[in-house]
Amino acid sequence: MARSFTVSESVVVHADARTVYDHVSDPTLMGRWSPENTGATLRPGTGTGTGTVAVGTVFDGHNKRGPFRWTTRCTVTEAEPGECFAFRVTAIGLRRPVLRAAIATWQYRLEPVAEGTKVTETWTDDRRSWPDALAALFDRAATGGKTFDAYHVRNIRTTLARLKAAVEANPAT
């Protein structure tokens, strides 16, 4: 079976695109929705200092899966208010992200619709240089038997459902 490098899911949030953007573009809030991410720390000297991030902002994402915990280094690659927010994961480690590598890209595309905003979350596997067999072996060990693309479909659905509920219940970030 061929390896899938990208998976996406969408949800309609009953809020305007700028409100949704204000939520998804703050990496420190991601732990509220993600089943794996527990939050983020903006790196000193990056970002605007106002809670708003820009292209080039660097942050460390804190993650857990079962008993395992790790930290990723991420760089914002797109930051278009009301339209798109994306970041690339460029390093990973247990307490500190020390292993530098192309790991993944996460994107949140926002599209105004009659009911509010269609939010599409996309995960892209940036491990293009990994042989398929090695990636499949690593993925199954890390996820308890799934490939990352199959695993992230469930995570994305959970994240989007939690984001929708949070924004609709309290639009202010």
N, C-alpha and C positions, 0 to 999 in steps of 0.2 A: 504494500500500500504506500502510495506517495505521501511524503511529508507535507503537511499544511503549514504555511508560514504566517498566515493571517486568519484571525477570526474576529467577527463583529457581531454585535447585538444592538438593538435599539429599543427605546421606550419613549413615550410621550409624557412630558412633565407639564402639568398645568401651571405654568409660570412663563414669564417672558425670557428670551434668550440671554439677556444681560444678567438677570438674576441667577439663572442656571450657571452661566459662565463664572460668576463670582464665587460660586461653590466649588466647581470642578477645577478652577485655576488656582486654588489655594492648597498646595500639597499637604499642609499641616492638618487639613480637615479630612483627608482621604480615609483615615482610620475609622471615621464614623460610618462609612459605607462598605468598605472593602472587607471581604472575609479573611484576607491575608495581611493587608497593610495595617499597621497600628498607628501610623502618623508619619510625620517627616520633620526634619530640622533644616531650615535654610542655612546654607553655608555663609559664614561671615564674609561681608564684602560683595555679596550678590543680591539680586533682587532690589526692590525699591525701598524696603524698610517700612512700607505701609501695608503689608499683607498682600500686595499685588505683585505678581512676578512678571518678568519680561523674558524675551528670548535671551538665552545665555545664563539665566539664573540657575544656580546649582543647589541641589538639596540632597540630603541623605534620607532615604526611605527606610523605615523600620518595619520589619515583616516577621510573621510567624505562621507556621503550618504545623499543627499539633505541638509537639514539644520542641520543635526546631525554630530557631530565631536567627535572622541574618539582616544585614544592612546593605543597601544598594546606594550607589552614587548616581544621581540623575541630573540631566541638563535639559532645561526647557528649550524646545526647538520651534514651537509655534505658540503664539499668545495673541490671538485676535479677539478682543472682547466681543462677546455675543456670537462668535462664529466658531472658533477652534482653539483648543488647548492641547498641546502634545509635549511629551518629554521622552528622552532616550536614556535607557539604563546602560551605564558605561563601566561600572565596576561593582564588585560584590565581595562580601566578607562577613565573618561572624559578628564581631563588634564594630569593625571599621571596614569599609569597602577597599580592600587592598589588591584584589585580583582584577586588573583592567582588561576588559574585553567588550566586544559588541554583544549585548545580551538581548535587549528587547526595546521596542518603542510602543508607547501607549498614547492613544489619541482620543479626544472627545470632540466630535463634530456636532455643532448645534444648528438646527434648521427650524426657523419659525413655521408653525403650522396653525390651522384654525383653532385647535384646542390648547395651544401653548408652544412648547418647544420639543421637537424630536431630537433626542440625544442619542448619538451613535458612539459607542465605545469600541475601539479597535485595538487589539493586541497584535503586534508583528514580531515574529521571531527573527532577531538579527544575528542568530548563530549560523549564518550561511556557510561558513567554512567548516562546520562540523559535519562529518559523514552522517548520513541518515541513521545508520545502525547505532552509532555512538550516541547521537541525540536521543533516539528512542530508548536506549538502555538507561541513560541518565534521567530522562523524563519519567520513566516508569518507577525508577528508584526514588525520585524526589516527590512524586505525586501519589504513590501507593498503587501504581499499576496503569496509569493513563499517560497518554502523550500530552505535552503541554497544550497543544491546540484544543484537545478535548477537555482538558482540565480547566482551561481558561474560559471556555464557553459557560460553564457553571458559575465560575467566579464573576464573570462579567454580568450575567443575569442577576446574581445576588447584589452586586454593586449598584446596578441600575435601579433595581427595585427599592433598595434602601435610599438611594439618592432621591428618587421620585418621592418617596414617603416623607423624607426630611424636608425637602424644598417646599412641597405642598403644605406641610404642617407649619413650617416657619421659614418663609422666604428670605428673611434677613440672615446674613451669615454671622 
